[in-house]
Amino acid sequence: MTDATVERIRAHLDAAREKHPVFTPNGGGLLEALAKLSEELGEVYMAFNDNEGTDRIVEEILDLIAPAVRTIQGEYHDDTQAD
């Protein structure tokens, strides 16, 4: 992975954290995190289907990577688990 790619991912991740400090505000845990991933993947497909061009599709993929990283890092709030 190039340094430029890592920086683009980091920038999108930082922007996502700033815009949505609480990754899963409904407390839905992993399920809510997966729903966010699905939503972002849908936006990738919409950009493709709407012929928005490679640059736009790549931007949507970067928007998909941000919640994927947050999921991997366990940043989701989980009210579904019993104490």
trRosetta pair geometry for C-beta under 8 A, 3 or more apart (Angstrom, degrees):
i j d omega theta_ij theta_ji phi_ij phi_ji
1 5 5.1 -115 -175 80 89 131
1 6 5.8 101 131 -55 117 92
2 5 4.7 100 58 4 81 100
2 6 7.1 -144 97 -3 46 85
3 6 5.6 -54 -149 37 35 113
3 7 6.3 35 153 -20 67 106
4 7 5.8 -55 -149 37 30 111
4 8 6.5 33 152 -21 64 103
5 8 5.7 -52 -149 33 33 111
5 9 6.4 32 153 -17 65 104
6 9 5.8 -55 -150 37 31 111
6 10 6.2 33 152 -20 65 108
7 10 5.5 -51 -142 38 33 114
7 11 6.2 37 155 -23 65 104
8 11 5.7 -52 -148 34 30 112
8 12 6.5 26 155 -14 63 105
8 62 6.0 -86 147 -117 103 136
9 12 5.9 -58 -150 39 31 107
9 13 6.1 31 152 -19 66 110
9 62 6.5 -143 -99 -141 55 90
9 65 5.5 -74 -133 121 100 145
9 66 7.7 179 -166 -73 68 67
9 69 7.4 117 172 -43 110 146
10 13 5.6 -57 -145 39 30 113
10 14 6.2 32 156 -20 65 106
11 14 5.8 -52 -146 36 29 111
11 15 6.4 28 154 -18 63 107
12 15 5.7 -54 -146 38 32 111
12 16 6.2 34 154 -22 65 105
12 62 4.3 -174 -60 157 162 104
12 63 6.3 -129 -164 -81 129 45
12 65 6.6 78 90 69 140 103
12 66 4.8 -122 132 -61 98 117
13 16 5.7 -52 -146 34 30 112
13 17 6.4 28 155 -17 64 105
13 65 7.5 -71 -63 113 93 92
13 66 4.7 179 -94 -125 57 86
13 69 5.7 -33 -109 67 126 147
13 70 7.5 167 -144 -50 94 90
14 17 5.8 -56 -149 37 30 109
14 18 6.4 29 153 -19 65 107
15 18 5.7 -55 -147 37 31 111
15 19 6.1 23 157 -13 67 110
15 66 7.6 -74 66 -109 83 153
16 19 5.9 -59 -141 43 28 105
16 20 6.0 -31 175 40 67 102
16 63 7.6 141 -77 -143 117 64
16 66 3.9 136 -19 165 156 143
16 67 6.8 -143 -170 -56 153 68
16 70 7.1 -118 118 -38 134 135
17 20 7.0 -77 -125 69 20 64
17 21 6.4 51 176 -109 63 49
17 70 7.7 167 -78 -90 87 122
18 21 7.3 7 -141 -68 18 78
20 23 6.2 84 129 -106 111 40
20 25 7.7 -111 -163 -34 97 109
22 25 4.7 92 104 -85 120 78
22 77 6.2 -9 -169 -17 102 134
23 33 6.7 22 140 -101 118 94
23 36 7.6 -108 174 5 85 170
23 67 7.1 138 -158 -130 109 83
23 70 4.9 176 -118 161 145 139
23 75 4.5 94 -10 119 149 104
23 76 5.3 -93 94 -93 121 55
23 77 7.0 157 59 -7 80 81
24 27 6.6 139 124 -69 98 12
24 28 5.5 -120 178 50 122 78
24 29 6.6 175 115 -45 162 12
24 32 4.1 110 -147 100 119 131
24 33 5.6 -67 -66 -59 128 75
24 36 7.4 -123 -91 -22 83 133
24 76 4.2 37 0 -150 134 86
24 77 5.0 -156 74 38 92 76
24 78 7.5 38 83 -66 142 54
25 77 7.2 50 -102 39 21 133
26 32 5.6 179 62 -114 105 147
26 79 8.0 -108 136 27 52 123
27 32 7.5 116 80 -12 22 154
27 77 5.1 -64 -107 116 57 102
27 78 6.6 92 -174 -158 66 12
27 79 3.1 17 166 2 130 117
27 80 7.0 151 139 -28 84 72
28 31 5.1 -91 159 77 102 94
28 32 2.9 114 76 -41 116 116
28 33 7.7 -169 95 -12 92 61
28 35 7.3 0 108 15 148 130
28 76 7.7 -66 80 -180 63 120
28 78 7.5 -43 111 -119 20 56
28 79 7.4 -19 -60 41 28 89
28 80 6.4 42 -150 -33 40 122
29 32 6.1 111 51 20 35 98
29 33 7.0 -64 139 -4 37 102
29 76 5.5 99 -155 129 34 123
29 77 7.1 -95 -78 101 52 37
29 78 3.1 54 -95 -115 103 93
29 79 7.1 -144 -37 30 94 47
29 80 4.8 -94 4 29 132 113
29 81 6.6 109 -85 -23 150 95
30 33 5.4 -55 -147 38 35 115
30 34 6.2 36 155 -20 68 103
30 71 7.3 86 -135 -151 71 101
30 76 6.1 147 -74 73 40 156
30 78 7.0 16 -15 -97 69 120
31 34 5.8 -54 -149 36 30 110
31 35 6.5 35 150 -22 63 103
31 80 7.2 48 19 -10 119 164
32 35 5.4 -48 -150 31 35 116
32 36 6.7 39 150 -20 64 100
32 76 6.4 156 72 -156 100 124
33 36 5.7 -52 -156 32 34 112
33 37 6.7 35 147 -18 64 103
33 67 6.7 175 -163 175 77 103
33 70 7.1 -150 -139 104 114 96
33 71 4.4 134 164 -103 133 103
33 76 4.3 -81 -54 -76 122 143
34 37 5.4 -49 -150 35 38 115
34 38 6.3 42 151 -21 67 103
34 71 7.3 92 -66 -123 57 146
35 38 5.6 -52 -149 35 33 114
35 39 6.4 37 151 -22 64 104
36 39 5.6 -50 -148 34 33 114
36 40 6.5 30 154 -16 65 105
36 67 4.6 -140 122 -159 119 157
36 71 8.0 -178 67 -59 113 114
37 40 5.8 -57 -149 38 31 108
37 41 6.3 32 153 -20 65 106
37 64 6.9 72 -150 -159 67 82
37 67 5.4 -153 -76 105 69 120
37 68 6.0 86 -114 -77 114 75
37 71 6.6 -19 -53 -29 125 151
38 41 5.7 -53 -147 36 31 112
38 42 6.5 39 151 -24 63 102
39 42 5.6 -52 -155 30 31 116
39 43 6.9 32 148 -19 62 101
40 43 5.5 -50 -155 31 38 113
40 44 6.9 45 146 -22 65 97
40 60 7.2 165 -178 179 77 79
40 63 5.4 -158 -147 120 113 90
40 64 4.1 158 134 -99 122 69
40 66 8.0 -167 -120 51 160 87
40 67 5.9 174 -14 29 148 128
41 44 5.4 -45 -156 27 41 116
41 45 6.7 37 149 -14 67 102
41 64 5.8 81 -73 -121 59 130
42 45 5.7 -55 -151 39 35 110
42 46 6.2 38 151 -22 68 105
43 46 5.4 -47 -142 35 35 114
43 47 6.4 39 156 -21 64 101
43 60 4.9 -155 120 -149 96 119
43 63 6.7 -40 88 89 141 135
43 64 7.6 -169 61 -62 102 95
44 47 6.0 -56 -155 33 29 110
44 48 6.6 26 149 -15 63 107
44 57 6.3 69 -157 -156 74 76
44 60 4.4 166 -92 124 62 122
44 61 5.7 72 -112 -73 123 66
44 64 5.9 -11 -45 -42 126 138
45 48 5.5 -56 -150 39 35 113
45 49 6.0 30 156 -16 70 109
46 49 5.7 -55 -139 42 30 108
46 50 5.9 19 162 -9 66 114
46 60 7.9 -170 58 -130 84 160
47 50 6.1 -62 -139 46 24 103
47 52 4.4 -74 -162 42 76 133
47 56 4.9 -158 -161 125 125 105
47 57 4.8 172 114 -89 125 64
47 59 7.9 -180 -123 62 165 89
47 60 4.8 -165 -3 -14 148 151
48 51 7.7 24 173 -72 32 34
48 52 7.5 -65 -59 31 20 89
48 57 5.6 65 -70 -107 78 123
52 56 3.8 -72 130 76 114 153
52 57 6.6 147 76 -47 98 75
53 56 5.1 89 65 13 81 101
53 57 6.9 -148 100 -6 40 92
54 57 5.5 -58 -145 39 33 112
54 58 6.1 34 158 -21 68 105
55 58 5.8 -55 -150 35 29 111
55 59 6.6 31 151 -20 63 104
56 59 5.5 -51 -151 33 35 114
56 60 6.5 34 151 -17 65 103
57 60 5.7 -55 -152 37 34 111
57 61 6.4 37 148 -21 66 103
58 61 5.4 -49 -148 34 35 114
58 62 6.5 39 151 -20 64 100
59 62 5.6 -50 -152 34 33 113
59 63 6.6 35 147 -18 63 103
60 63 5.3 -50 -150 36 37 115
60 64 6.6 42 147 -22 64 101
61 64 5.3 -50 -152 33 37 116
61 65 6.5 42 149 -25 66 100
62 65 5.5 -46 -147 28 36 115
62 66 7.0 46 153 -28 62 96
63 66 6.1 -39 -154 17 34 115
64 67 7.0 -65 -163 41 36 94
64 68 6.3 36 147 -21 68 115
65 68 5.3 -63 -149 39 36 117
65 69 6.2 36 156 -22 72 103
66 69 6.1 -55 -151 33 28 107
66 70 6.5 24 153 -15 62 108
67 70 5.2 -52 -143 41 41 114
67 71 6.1 47 154 -24 69 101
68 71 5.7 -53 -151 34 30 112
68 72 6.5 32 151 -19 63 105
69 72 5.6 -52 -147 36 34 113
69 73 6.2 21 156 -9 66 111
70 73 5.9 -62 -143 46 29 105
70 75 4.2 -70 -170 46 85 132
70 76 7.2 105 139 -49 96 74
71 74 7.7 39 178 -70 31 28
71 75 7.3 -76 -67 39 24 85
71 76 6.5 25 -113 -30 63 117
78 81 5.1 38 135 0 117 108
